[in-house]
Amino acid sequence: GRTAGPTPVRQMSMLMANRQSVISLRSQLPIALSQTSVRSYTTPTAETVTTDRANVEAAAVTPANITPDAVAAASENITHDVADVVSAAPTSEAVSAAVAQIGDFKAMGLCNYTPVGALEAALEAIHVTTGLPWWAAIAATTVAIRTLMLPLMVKVQRNNARVANINPDLQRIMNNVNEAKKSGDQMAIAKYSQQAQQLFKDNECHPAKSLLLPVFQAPVMISFFMALRGMAELPVPGFLDGGLAWFTDLSVKDPYYVLPILSSAGMLAILETGSETGAANPQAAGMKKFFRGMTILMIPFTAWMPSSVFVYWVTNNMFTLGQFMALKAPAVRSALNIPKLVKPAAELQKNTKGFMETFKEQTASYQKTEKERIVRERQQAAAMARRANKRRF
């Protein structure tokens, strides 16, 4: 047959027990949430024990006082108590606000006295003070640092424009230097080398100054990579849902590989439109072929990186492209005192030998010079031997 359900007395007892459990949980919740709560305990007296026993006996559940209204009222009270306990629980926004404080990174082992630690501190400060989500905080930090480097970029642009304008004269001098090397004329080599240095001095430029921007940018890029990777490995609070659109979790790789492709496409666009240190750099054309292949090959090798790293790379590439397009405008170049190119950069690059071609020619010239030197030394040694033999006889 069917199993008999609980009796009314049993139902009322179960409801009262549940009510006491909820009330106990409700009273303990503030203590669990607060780190500064202090529990107080008072030793019960005989009078207190007697009073509590009388109250329990008066509230005892008996068949006589069980009515449908009493059961319904007890059930409603328990429902309200459960709702109060749930509403008293901390929300995700409250938890995020509690951990979003300057100094939290330090407690996690970040923000040490290194360039990486300084960058982590900057990211934390921007995220906390502005309230931006992590993807926007990373982008804002990237733009801020690139903006601080604009004066150096303008200085490099001026240098590159001047080097490009003197490139025809420089090429004539370098051709003379190469001819002098082939003939082994050391005095001519010194003479033409001095002319090249004087040309740089008169025009206040030098090809080596083009490396200033990469020298400063390389440590920043490495620090960004190490900082964001370290933050993703923990991960820091907010990284798990601090992304955007399809990459909500910044601590893991892009599941659709969109960010790696966008990053490589941005680098390829920079190479095609001109190097960041200036489109007037004649050697830029010689390096494009190498880096074109590198930008494509890097996609599978970097796809495993966390999305936070690609947020930096994509933002950095977009800033570079915008900067380059702005510097192509004559009004902007004039305002920044960047010299106007005497000849278009494409024409200068067309008449300039690439890096590999120059390297091969210099290597061949060096080998030829060494062979000629060895032949001369042998001839001189043979002549000295003949003179010594004549003196002997």
C-alpha positions in Angstrom: 0.0 0.0 0.0 0.9 3.7 0.0 3.3 4.9 2.6 1.6 7.3 5.0 2.9 10.9 5.0 4.2 12.7 8.0 1.6 13.6 10.7 0.6 17.2 11.3 2.7 17.2 14.5 5.7 16.0 12.5 5.1 18.6 9.8 5.0 21.4 12.4 8.1 20.1 14.1 10.0 20.0 10.8 8.9 23.6 10.0 10.0 24.9 13.4 13.4 23.1 13.0 13.9 24.7 9.6 12.9 28.1 11.0 15.5 27.8 13.8 18.2 26.7 11.3 17.5 29.7 9.1 17.4 32.1 12.0 20.7 30.7 13.2 22.3 31.1 9.7 21.0 34.6 9.5 22.5 35.5 12.8 25.9 34.0 11.8 26.1 35.6 8.3 27.2 39.1 9.4 29.9 37.5 11.6 31.2 35.4 8.7 31.3 38.4 6.3 33.0 40.8 8.8 36.6 40.5 9.7 36.3 42.8 12.7 33.3 41.2 14.4 33.9 40.1 18.0 31.8 37.4 19.6 30.7 37.9 23.2 29.7 35.2 25.5 28.0 35.5 28.9 27.8 32.6 31.4 24.1 31.8 31.9 22.7 32.1 35.4 20.3 29.8 37.1 17.5 32.3 36.6 18.2 32.6 32.9 18.2 28.8 32.4 14.8 28.6 34.3 13.3 31.3 32.2 14.5 29.8 28.9 13.1 26.4 29.9 9.7 27.9 30.7 9.7 29.6 27.3 10.5 26.4 25.5 7.8 24.5 27.4 5.3 27.3 26.5 6.3 27.1 22.8 6.1 23.4 22.7 4.3 21.9 19.7 1.3 19.8 20.7 -1.6 18.4 18.7 -3.9 20.9 20.4 -2.3 24.0 19.0 -1.7 22.7 15.4 -4.0 24.4 13.0 -3.8 24.9 9.2 -3.4 28.6 9.8 -0.5 28.0 12.2 1.2 25.8 9.6 0.8 28.3 6.8 2.1 31.2 9.0 5.1 29.2 10.0 5.8 28.3 6.4 5.5 31.9 5.3 7.9 33.1 8.1 10.5 30.5 7.0 10.2 31.7 3.4 10.8 35.3 4.4 13.8 34.3 6.6 15.4 32.5 3.7 14.8 35.5 1.4 16.4 37.8 4.0 19.5 35.5 4.2 19.9 35.4 0.5 19.6 39.2 0.2 22.2 39.7 2.9 24.8 37.7 1.0 27.5 39.9 -0.7 27.0 40.6 -4.4 29.7 40.1 -7.1 29.9 43.9 -7.5 30.5 44.2 -3.7 33.3 41.6 -3.9 34.9 43.4 -6.9 34.8 46.7 -5.1 36.3 45.2 -2.0 39.4 43.9 -3.9 39.8 46.9 -6.3 42.1 48.9 -4.2 45.6 50.2 -4.8 48.0 47.9 -3.0 46.2 44.7 -3.8 48.8 43.8 -6.5 51.6 44.3 -3.9 49.9 41.8 -1.6 49.7 39.4 -4.5 53.5 39.6 -5.1 53.3 42.0 -8.0 54.6 45.6 -8.4 58.2 44.9 -7.4 61.1 47.3 -8.1 61.6 46.4 -11.8 60.2 47.9 -15.1 57.7 45.0 -15.1 56.6 45.9 -11.5 56.3 49.6 -12.4 54.1 48.8 -15.3 51.9 46.5 -13.1 51.5 49.4 -10.7 50.5 51.7 -13.5 47.9 49.3 -14.8 46.5 48.8 -11.3 46.3 52.6 -10.7 44.4 53.3 -13.9 42.0 50.4 -13.3 41.2 51.4 -9.8 41.1 55.2 -10.2 39.1 55.2 -13.4 36.9 52.2 -12.8 37.5 51.0 -16.3 37.2 47.3 -17.1 40.5 45.6 -17.6 40.5 45.6 -21.4 39.9 49.3 -21.4 42.5 49.9 -18.6 45.2 48.0 -20.7 44.3 50.0 -23.8 44.4 53.3 -21.8 47.8 52.5 -20.3 49.2 51.6 -23.7 48.0 54.9 -25.2 49.3 56.9 -22.2 52.8 55.4 -22.5 52.9 55.8 -26.3 51.9 59.5 -25.9 54.7 60.0 -23.5 57.1 58.7 -26.2 55.9 61.1 -28.9 58.7 63.7 -28.4 61.3 61.0 -29.0 59.4 59.8 -32.0 59.3 63.3 -33.5 63.1 63.6 -32.9 63.7 60.4 -34.8 61.4 61.5 -37.6 63.4 64.7 -38.1 66.7 62.7 -38.1 65.3 60.2 -40.7 64.1 63.0 -43.0 67.5 64.7 -43.0 69.3 61.4 -43.6 67.0 60.8 -46.5 67.6 64.2 -48.0 71.4 63.7 -47.9 71.2 60.1 -49.1 72.4 60.9 -52.7 75.5 62.6 -51.5 76.1 59.9 -48.9 75.8 57.2 -51.6 78.5 58.9 -53.7 80.8 59.0 -50.7 80.2 55.4 -49.8 80.8 54.3 -53.4 84.2 56.0 -53.2 84.9 54.3 -49.9 84.1 50.9 -51.5 86.4 51.6 -54.4 89.2 52.6 -52.0 88.7 49.4 -50.0 89.0 47.3 -53.2 92.3 49.0 -54.1 93.5 48.8 -50.5 94.1 52.6 -50.3 93.8 53.2 -46.5 94.4 56.9 -46.8 91.5 57.2 -49.3 89.3 55.2 -47.0 90.0 57.5 -44.1 89.5 60.6 -46.3 86.1 59.5 -47.6 85.0 58.3 -44.2 85.8 61.7 -42.7 83.7 63.3 -45.5 80.7 61.2 -44.5 81.0 62.1 -40.9 81.3 65.8 -41.8 78.2 65.4 -44.0 76.3 64.1 -41.0 77.5 66.8 -38.7 76.6 69.6 -41.1 73.0 68.3 -41.5 72.7 67.4 -37.8 71.7 63.8 -38.4 73.1 60.2 -38.3 71.7 56.8 -39.4 72.4 55.4 -36.0 69.9 57.8 -34.4 67.1 55.9 -36.1 67.6 53.2 -33.6 66.7 55.4 -30.6 63.0 54.7 -30.8 63.3 50.9 -31.1 65.9 50.9 -28.2 63.4 52.6 -25.9 60.3 50.7 -27.2 61.7 47.2 -26.9 62.0 47.3 -23.0 58.4 48.7 -22.8 57.0 45.9 -25.1 58.8 43.2 -23.1 57.7 44.7 -19.8 54.1 44.8 -21.0 54.2 41.2 -22.1 55.7 40.0 -18.8 53.4 42.1 -16.7 50.2 41.0 -18.5 51.3 37.4 -18.6 52.0 37.4 -14.8 48.6 39.0 -14.1 46.9 36.4 -16.2 48.6 33.5 -14.5 47.3 34.5 -11.0 44.8 35.7 -12.3 44.2 39.1 -10.7 40.7 40.0 -9.6 38.5 41.0 -12.6 40.6 39.3 -15.3 38.2 36.4 -15.7 35.4 38.6 -16.9 37.3 41.8 -17.7 37.4 41.3 -21.5 35.1 42.4 -24.3 32.8 40.7 -26.8 34.1 37.2 -27.6 37.3 37.4 -25.3 35.6 38.0 -21.9 38.3 36.0 -20.1 41.6 37.9 -20.4 43.6 35.2 -18.6 43.3 32.6 -21.4 43.9 32.6 -25.2 41.5 33.8 -27.7 39.3 30.8 -28.5 38.7 32.0 -32.1 42.2 33.2 -32.8 40.9 36.6 -33.9 43.2 38.7 -31.8 46.4 37.0 -33.0 45.3 37.5 -36.6 44.4 41.2 -35.9 47.8 41.7 -34.3 49.8 40.2 -37.2 47.6 42.2 -39.7 48.4 45.4 -37.8 52.2 44.7 -37.9 52.0 43.9 -41.6 50.1 47.2 -42.3 52.8 49.1 -40.5 55.5 47.5 -42.6 53.6 48.2 -45.8 52.9 51.8 -45.1 56.3 52.6 -43.7 58.4 51.8 -40.7 57.5 53.4 -37.4 60.8 55.3 -37.2 60.1 57.1 -40.4 59.0 56.2 -44.0 62.0 58.1 -45.2 64.5 55.5 -43.9 66.1 54.1 -47.1 66.9 50.7 -45.4 63.2 50.1 -44.6 62.5 48.5 -48.0 65.3 46.0 -47.5 63.8 44.8 -44.2 60.2 44.5 -45.4 60.6 41.1 -47.1 62.0 39.5 -44.0 59.4 40.9 -41.7 56.5 40.1 -44.0 57.2 36.4 -43.5 57.7 36.8 -39.8 54.3 38.5 -39.3 52.6 35.5 -40.8 54.7 32.8 -39.1 54.2 34.4 -35.7 50.4 33.7 -35.6 50.6 30.0 -34.7 53.6 30.7 -32.3 51.7 33.4 -30.4 48.2 32.1 -30.4 48.6 30.5 -27.0 49.2 33.8 -25.3 46.5 35.3 -23.0 44.0 37.7 -24.6 45.3 40.5 -22.3 48.6 40.5 -24.2 46.9 40.8 -27.5 44.8 43.7 -26.2 48.1 45.5 -25.7 49.5 44.5 -29.1 46.4 45.4 -31.1 46.1 48.8 -29.3 49.8 49.5 -29.9 49.5 48.7 -33.6 46.5 50.9 -34.0 48.3 53.8 -32.3 51.3 53.3 -34.6 49.2 53.3 -37.7 47.3 56.4 -36.6 50.6 58.1 -35.8 52.1 57.2 -39.2 49.1 58.4 -41.1 49.1 61.7 -39.2 52.8 62.3 -39.9 52.2 61.9 -43.6 50.1 65.1 -43.6 52.3 68.1 -44.7 50.6 70.3 -42.1 51.5 68.0 -39.3 55.1 67.6 -40.5 55.4 71.4 -40.8 54.0 72.0 -37.3 56.5 69.5 -35.8 59.4 71.0 -37.8 60.1 67.8 -39.7 62.0 68.6 -42.9 60.2 68.1 -46.2 61.6 65.2 -48.3 63.5 66.4 -51.4 62.6 63.2 -53.2 59.7 60.8 -52.4 60.7 58.0 -50.0 59.8 55.4 -52.7 62.3 56.8 -55.1 65.0 57.0 -52.5 64.4 53.3 -51.6 64.4 52.3 -55.2 67.9 53.7 -55.8 69.2 52.3 -52.5 70.6 48.8 -52.1 68.9 46.6 -49.6 70.5 45.3 -46.4 71.4 41.8 -47.7 72.7 43.2 -51.0 74.9 45.6 -49.2 76.1 42.9 -46.8 77.0 40.6 -49.7 78.9 43.3 -51.5 80.8 44.2 -48.4 81.7 40.6 -47.7 82.8 40.1 -51.3 84.9 43.2 -51.2 86.5 42.2 -47.9 87.4 38.7 -49.2 88.9 40.3 -52.4 90.9 42.7 -50.3 92.2 39.9 -48.1 93.3 37.9 -51.1 95.1 40.8 -52.7 96.8 41.5 -49.3 98.0 37.9 -49.1 99.3 38.0 -52.7 101.2 41.3 -52.0 102.7 39.9 -48.8 103.9 36.8 -50.6 105.4 38.9 -53.5 107.1 41.2 -50.9 108.5 38.1 -49.1 109.8 36.7 -52.4 111.4 40.0 -53.4 113.2 40.2 -50.0 114.4 36.6 -50.4 115.8 37.4 -53.9 117.6 40.5 -52.6 119.1 38.5 -49.7 120.4 35.8 -52.2 122.0 38.5 -54.3 123.8 39.9 -51.3 125.1 36.5 -50.3 126.7 36.0 -53.7 
